[in-house]
Amino acid sequence: PSQILVLDGAFIHELVSAAPALLEVLSSSLRERLIAMLARTSPVLDSLPESERLALLQRFRFATVDQDQCIGEPGADSAGLSILLGGEADASLDDRLTERLHRGDVFGEISLVTNSAVGIRVMAREKCFVLHLPKADFESVRTTWPRVVDYLTALAENRLARLEQAVVEDSPVFQSVPLPPRILVIHGEAETRSAYERALGEA
């Protein structure tokens, strides 16, 4: 059995109007809860122990972005790695929708991994909460958490492949069939490598 105290939105607005400092307390609580949820659920962090997940997320900066505002675009001051904590956003290439982003989705990794300004622009569909790691700070992640960078590299390759596939087929990117996962086998013996090829090919 539980007892729950519920305060409606109108009353909260009255409280915040009377004591503006309360808004910062509520915002801080929301921010901590969203980050804790992300630390438990984000596939980007799967390879890390829980203590290291929070250590990595603490390097990110928290931001609130209003509806129809730009969250990130290549070559801008906002370049870097971003994670959507709340809300929805649209990623587009040359004004063409490439992907709808939801809570927990990562973006900005293509430019970081390829070290080029890929023209993906991200706009908030509604009020969004975002964690952002500037490009200059990404190098420390590269050296401290290489498995996170491996995940981001695979994600970037997959998104670039879907972009390329959509351009070839002239279809909306977000409706393209994702490419099957690829398996890389490195082996020095030709006979063993050939056996791997046969087995994987039959599978």
Residue pairs with C-beta under 8 A, 6 or more apart in sequence:
7 15
12 26
15 22
16 22
16 23
16 26
30 129
31 62
31 85
31 129
34 85
34 86
34 129
35 54
35 57
35 62
35 85
35 131
36 54
38 45
38 57
38 83
38 85
38 104
38 131
39 45
39 50
39 53
39 54
39 57
40 50
41 104
42 53
42 83
42 104
42 106
43 151
44 83
44 106
44 148
44 151
44 152
45 53
45 56
45 57
45 148
46 151
47 145
47 147
47 148
47 150
47 151
48 56
48 145
48 147
48 148
52 145
56 141
56 145
56 148
57 131
59 133
59 137
59 140
59 141
60 83
60 131
60 132
60 133
61 131
61 132
61 133
61 134
62 85
62 129
62 130
62 131
62 132
63 129
63 130
63 131
63 132
64 127
64 128
64 129
64 130
65 71
65 87
65 124
65 127
65 128
65 129
65 130
66 124
66 127
67 124
67 125
67 126
67 127
68 123
68 124
69 123
69 124
70 76
70 78
70 121
70 122
70 123
70 124
71 78
71 82
71 89
71 107
71 122
71 123
71 124
71 128
71 130
72 78
72 79
72 80
72 82
72 107
72 108
72 121
72 122
72 132
73 79
73 119
73 120
73 121
73 122
74 111
74 117
74 118
74 119
74 120
74 121
75 117
78 132
79 108
79 111
79 117
79 134
79 135
80 108
80 112
80 132
80 133
80 134
80 135
80 136
80 137
80 138
81 106
81 108
81 109
81 112
81 132
81 133
81 135
81 138
81 141
81 152
82 106
82 107
82 108
82 122
82 130
82 131
82 132
82 133
83 104
83 105
83 106
83 130
83 131
84 101
84 102
84 103
84 104
84 105
84 106
84 107
84 128
84 129
84 130
85 103
85 128
85 129
85 130
85 131
86 103
86 128
86 129
87 103
87 124
87 125
87 126
87 127
87 128
87 129
88 100
88 101
88 102
88 124
88 125
88 126
88 128
89 100
89 101
89 107
89 122
89 123
89 124
89 125
89 128
90 97
90 99
90 100
90 101
90 122
90 123
90 125
91 97
91 98
91 99
91 100
91 101
91 107
91 120
91 121
91 122
92 98
92 120
92 121
92 122
92 123
93 118
93 119
93 120
93 121
93 163
93 173
94 119
96 172
96 173
97 172
97 173
97 174
98 120
98 159
98 162
98 163
98 166
98 173
98 174
99 159
99 173
99 174
100 125
100 174
101 107
101 122
106 152
106 155
107 120
107 122
108 122
109 152
109 153
109 155
109 156
110 118
110 120
110 156
110 159
110 160
111 117
111 118
111 120
111 135
112 135
112 138
112 152
112 156
113 149
113 152
113 153
113 156
114 156
114 160
118 160
133 141
141 148
141 149
142 149
158 178
158 179
161 179
162 173
162 176
162 178
162 179
163 173
165 176
165 177
165 179
166 172
166 173
166 176
169 176
183 200
185 193
185 196
185 197
185 200
187 193
187 196
